[in-house]
Amino acid sequence: MVQSQDIEQPISSRRELRELVRSQLQTFLEQGQLQEAKLLLVPVQAVDVADVIGELPEKLHAIAFRLLPKDEATEVYEYLDRSVQQSLLQDFKNQEIRDLVEQMSPDDRARLFDELPAKVVRQLLPNLSPTEREATSLLLGYQPDTAGRIMTPEYISLKEHLTVSAALERIRHLAEVTETVYALYVTDAARHLTGILSLRDLVVAQPEQTIGEILTRDAVFVHTDTDQEDVARVIQRYDFLAVPVVDSEQRLVGIVTVDDVIDVFERETTEDIYALGGVQSDGENYFQMSLFRVSRQRVSWLLILLVTNVLTSAVIRANEGVLSQLVSLAMFIPLLIGTGGNVGTQSSTVIIRGLNIDKIQTGGAWRLIRREAIAGLMLGTMLGLLVAVGAYLLQGNLIVALSAGSSLIVIAMLASTSGAALPILFKSLGFDPALMSAPFITTCVDVLGVLTYFTIARILLGVLPLEMSLG
């Protein structure tokens, strides 16, 4: 049996460590060995404890969480998945809930309140201290997915007249109740942001110097209504640990820290990946949703794709005459539409990613679309020649070989062009380009690809007698 001291031994990865702790913790809890379970969690980092608790059976969540020391419980709670947080609230007594929510950082508390039923929020909010209630209400007053909603009002502000020694004393006094001490902000009497400085700048300055002498006045900041993705890009661009947030009157109201934008990047990337696959998650953990909700959220895209696939069948039915003359044409339909879908998916993936990380501006759309069209033509030519030769060697029919090879050239160019153009069009219309998902592009290319294939075959049948086409 693995004891708590074994956890300190080197392990090849943190994932193996978490799995080891989870397995042993579950065994202890199921056997009622609570003291051993408590000791097991002592050397484990808070973020890993949260992962371990989240992976336990739901009936053990509350038992495991109550084993944590009070000063560690709040930090672990902030790392838990939202669904686990809500589940724990239902199991706690009123006073436990009040203490836990009171000790959370305002930005994490606001995100939790965002997902709780309004009735529960109305019960919790009045029980907070006046200071915490004001901070939470401030955040909840801003639009979702903006800097105002993800910021924390816990920051250290200084005045220009303060000396370096006085500023350091203020930082020591506030360090325990603020989000970060590494980035410091200077404001005037009306709380207008006048400059910034780092803790390093403060430490290396002379004690008698004033803040006004060492601050940086050209401060980079965001507004409360700035989209959270734009905030994340600002922090990434300037390598900040935190960025100040100001209101419409340039008053400092909070900061967004780097750990907050990492969460933003994770959520936004997950949403984009789900959208590319035609899956809607609505910001929830997909793997913890009920099967009914999973099916309901995926069926909408599948119904759209089903309807468009009916069009493919209609195109094939309309060309039964061509198929009756050359039955072997049907053999290459899956190859053509599959290749077209793959080419379209490649183009749409790189274009959507480029749009989402601001590597592509819609102003240069035509250049990008033309570039992808040329790339599609080159890919189609290479693949088309191989398919034409292979088809002729396999079937010995010139019409089938020429139809398959030339169709693949057209299909690849069409797929690559549409894979680039449609996401850019969506972006220019103000929609998320990921909504133009790979399944939708693939299905459109399927319909047009089959139509192109039979059109070329019909033209060749009119030019080349069927007997001459046979090798």
N, C-alpha and C positions, 0 to 999 in steps of 0.2 A: 504494500500500500504506500502511495506517495504521500509524504508528510510535507508540511509547509516549507521546511528548510530546503527540500529538494528543488523548489522552484528557483532558488538562487543559482543553481548550477547552470552552466552554459547550455543553451538549447539552440538548434540550428536556425530557428525562426520564431518570431513572436506569434505566428499563427499556431505553431506546434505548442507553444507555451499556453496560449489561450485554450486550446483543445484539451491539453493536459489538466489545466485548472478546472475547466468546465466539467470534464468527466469525473474528476475526483470530488468536486463540489456537489455535483448531483448525487453521487453515491453517499456522501456524508449527510446531505439533507434528507434523502429518502430513508436513511437509517436512523435519523434523529440525532446524529452526532453534531450538534450545533457548535460546540466549542471548537472542535477540530475544523469545521467549516469556516469559522471566524478567523482562526489562525492561518488558514490556507490563503485568505485574501489579503493578509497584512502586507506582504512584500510586493503586491501586484499594483501596477499603475492604475489610476482612476479610469482612464479611457479603456484599458483592457478589462477592468472589472465590469464596466458597462456592457462591453461586448459579451462577456461571459454570462452575465445575468440575462441579457437579451436572448441568448441561445438556449437557456434552460426551458423546460416545460413551463407553461404559463402559471400553473398552480404553485410553482416554486419561486416565482419572481419576488413576491412580497416577503417571503421568509428570508431569502438571500439578502435582499436590500436592508432589512431590519438588522442584519448582523453587522452592518458597517458602522464605524464610529460616526458620531453626529457631525463632526467637522469635515468628514470625508464624504458623507452621504449626499450633500448638495452638489458637490463637484461631479460625482458619479451620475447623479440624476440628470444633470445637464447634458451628459454624453449619451444618455439612453435614447433609443428610437422613440419617436413621438407616441406611437401606439402603446409601447411599454410604459411610458410616462402616464398616459391616461389610464391604463389598466391599474397601475399602482395607486393612483388617486382614489379609485373606487374601493381599494382595500384598506386605505389608511383611515385612522380616526381624524376627526375635525382638527384637533390641535396639531397632530402630525402634519397634516396638509398645510395648515397656516405657517408652521415653522419652516417647512421645506420651501414653499413658494416665496416666503419672505426673504429667504437667504439666497435665492437664485439671482443671477445678474439680470438687470432689466431687459436686455435684448433677448436673452434666452426665455425669460418669463413671458415676454410679448409674443414670441413664436409659439410657446405652449398655449397661451390664451387664444391665439389665432385659430387653433385647431380644436379647442374645447367647445362644447355646446354653450351657447350664450347664457343659458340659465346657470351653468356652473361658474362661468366667469363673473356673473353678477353676484354670486355668493362669495367668491374668493376675493374680489377686488376690495370690498369694504373692510376686510379683515387685515389688509396690509397696513403697515405704518404709513403715516402721511407722506413721508419722503418717498418711499417705494411706490406708493399708490400714484403719486404725481408723476414719477419717472415712467411707470408702466402706461398710464393714461396718455402721456405725451407720445410714446411710441405707437400706441394703438390708434392715435389720431391721424397717422400718415397712411398713405395708400400702400397696399401690399407690394412687395418686390421693389421698394424704393430704398434709398439711403436712410430716410427717416425711420423706416420700419426695422432695419437691421442694425442701426447704430446703437451705441450705449451712451447714456448721459453721464457715465462715470469716467471722468477724465480730470487731469490736473491743469488748471489755468493759472497763469502768473500775470503780474502787472509789471510794466516797464520800469517803474521806480524801485522795485525790489532789488536788493543786492544779491549776489550769487550765494552768499552764506545764508541769507534769509530764505532764499528760494529752496536751497537744499533742506533746510529745516522744515519748510512747508511740505516738501515731498516726503520726508520721513514721517510726518504726521498723517499724510493722506495715502501712503503707499498700500495700506491694508484694505482700503475701501475703493480703490480705483482699478480700472481694467488694465492699464499699463502705465509705467513710469518712464518708459524709454523715449516716448514722444511727448513734448511739452508744448503748450499753446499759450500765447500771450494775447490778452484782451484788454480793452479799455474799460472805463467805468460803465459803459452801456453794453458790455459783453460783445462788442464788435471784435472780430478776429483781426489783430494787427500784425501778427507774426508767429513764427514757430522756432523751436530749437530742440536739439536732441539732448538727452542726458549726458552724452559724451561732451558736447559743447559746454555744458554747465560744469562738469567735473574739472575740465582742464582750464577753465577761466579763473581769474584771480578773485579771491573772496570779496574784495571791495568793489569790483565792477558791478554795474547795474545790468539788469536783463535787457534794457533798451540798447545797450552797447553791443551785445553779442547775439541778439536774435536775428533771424532771417525774415526780412519783411515780404519778400516775394513768395508768399505762401501758396501752395497748391491745395485746393479744397473742392468739395462737391456740395451741391445743394440738397435739401431734404427730399426733393422730388426727383433727383437723379436716379435713373434705373440702376438696380443693384448690379447688373452685369457691367455697366459703364464704371461703377465704383470699383469693381474688381479689376477692371483694366487699368484704372488710374494707379491703384496700388501695385499692380504688376509692372506697369511702365516705369514708375519712379522708384521701385524697390522700397516702398514704405512698409513700416510695421503697422502704421495706422494713418488714416486720412481724416482731417477735420470735416465736419458737416455744419453748414451754416443755413440759416433760414433766408427768406426773401429780403430781409433787412441786414444781411451780412453778420448776424449775431451767431456766435458759436453755440450750438445746441447739443452737440455730441460728437463722437468719433466712431469710425468703422475700423475694426482691427483686422489684421491679416487672417486670423483664424476664422473670422466671420466670412471673408470672401472665399476662403477655401471651401466652406460649406456651400456658398453660392455656386462656385464652379462645379462642385459635385452634383448639386441639384439640377443645374441648367444642362450639364452634359448628359445626365441621366435622362432628362426630359427629351433632349434632342435624339438620343439613341433610341428611346422608345418610339418617338414620332417617326424616325426613319424606318422602323419596323412596322408601322401602322398600329402601334399600341399606345393607348392613352392611360397615363398613371395618375393624372390630376395631383401630382406632387406627393402621392402616398407611396409607401413601401410596397412595391408590386408583390413581393414574395410573402407578405403578411396579409394580403387581401383575400377575401373569401373567393371560392371558385365561381360562385354566381356573379360576383362583381367583375372578376377577371374575364369571364365569358361575355358579360354585357359590354364591357369596354372594348373588347377586341372585335366583337361581331359587326360593329358599324363599318369599319374599314373593309372587313371581309365581304360584307354585302355589296359595297360599292365595287370591289374587285370582281365579285361574282357576276354583277351586271355587265361590267366591261368584258369579262371573259365570254359572256354570251355573244357579244359582238364578234369575237374571234370565230366562234362556231358559225355565226351567220355568214361571215365572209367565206368560210370553207364550204358551207352549203351552197352559196351562190356560185361557187366555182366547181360544182360537181361535174360539169361537162369537161373541164380541163382534166380533172382527176380521172374521169372514165377513160380518157385517151392515154394518160400517163399515170398509172396508179403509183408508180415508184416516186412520184413527186411528194406523196404523203410521208415518205420515209424521212425526209429532211426538214419537215416542219418543226419538230421539237428542237432540232439542232439550231435552226435559224432564230427562233424566238428566244431560246435560252441564251444564246450568245448576245442577242440584242439587249436582253434584260441585264446581263452581266455588264456590258459596256455602259449602259445607261446608269446603272447603280454606281459604277466607278466614278463617272463624271459627277453625278449628283452628290456623292459623298464628299468629294474634295471641294466642290463649290459651296455646299452647305456649311462645311467646316470653316472654309475661308471667310464666308459671310459672317458666321457667328463669332469669330475671333478678330473681326475687323481687318483681315488681311486683304479683303476684296471690297472695293467701293463700287456701288451700283453705277457710278458715272463712267466706269470703264467696262461696262457690261458687253458692248458689242465686240471689243477686242478679245474678251475672254470666251465669248460664245464662238467667235470665228476660230480662235485657237483650238477649242474643243472639237469644232467641226472638222478642222484639218487633221487633228489627232485621230478622230473617228474614221476619217477617210483613209488614213495610213493604216490603221489597225484593220479596217475592213478589207483593204486591198491585200494585205498579207494573209489574213485568214481566208479571204475569198478565193485566192489562188490555190491554197492548200485544199479547201473544200471542193473546188471545181475538179482538180486533178483526182482527189480521192473518190469523188462521186462518179467520175467517168470510169475509173479503174474498177469500181464496185458494180456499177450498173451497165456500163458500156453504152450509155445514152447521152449524146451531145446536148440535147435540149435540157435534160435534167441537170447535167453538170454546169452548163452555162447559167441556167436559172438559179441554181443554188449559189454558185460563186458570185454572180453579179448582184443577186439579192442581198447577200451578206455584206457587200460593200455599201449598198444603200442603207441597209438596216443599221450597220455600225455607225455610219455618219449621222443618221437620223437619231439614234439612241444617244450618242454623245452630245449632239446639239441640244436635244430636249432635256437631257440630264443637267446641262449647264443653264439653259434658258429659263426653264420653269421655276427653279428656286430663286433666281434673280428677279423674275417677274413677281413672285410672291413677296419678296423682300421690298420691292419698290411699291407694292400696294399696301405695305404696312403689316403683312402677316409674317409669322414665323416661317422661314424657308424650310425648316424641317417638316412642316406639314405637307410639303410636296414630297411625300415619302417614297422610298425606293419601290414598294409594291405598286403604287399608283403609276409611277413612270414606267416600270416594267410592263404593266398590263397595257398601257397605251402603246408602247413599242410593239407588244405582241400583236395587237390589232392591225397597226400600220405595217408591221413586218410581213404578216401573212398576206395582206392585200398587195403589197409590193411583189411578193414572191409569185403569186398567181398572175398578176398583171404582166410581169416579165415573161413568165411561161407562156401566156396566151399570145404575146407578141412574137415570141420565138416560134411557136407553132404555126403562126401565120406566115413567117418568113421561111422557115425550114420545113420541108415535108417530113412527116413522121418517119418515113422509111429511110431518108437520108441521114437522119439523126442517129440511127442505130449503128454502133461500131461493129 
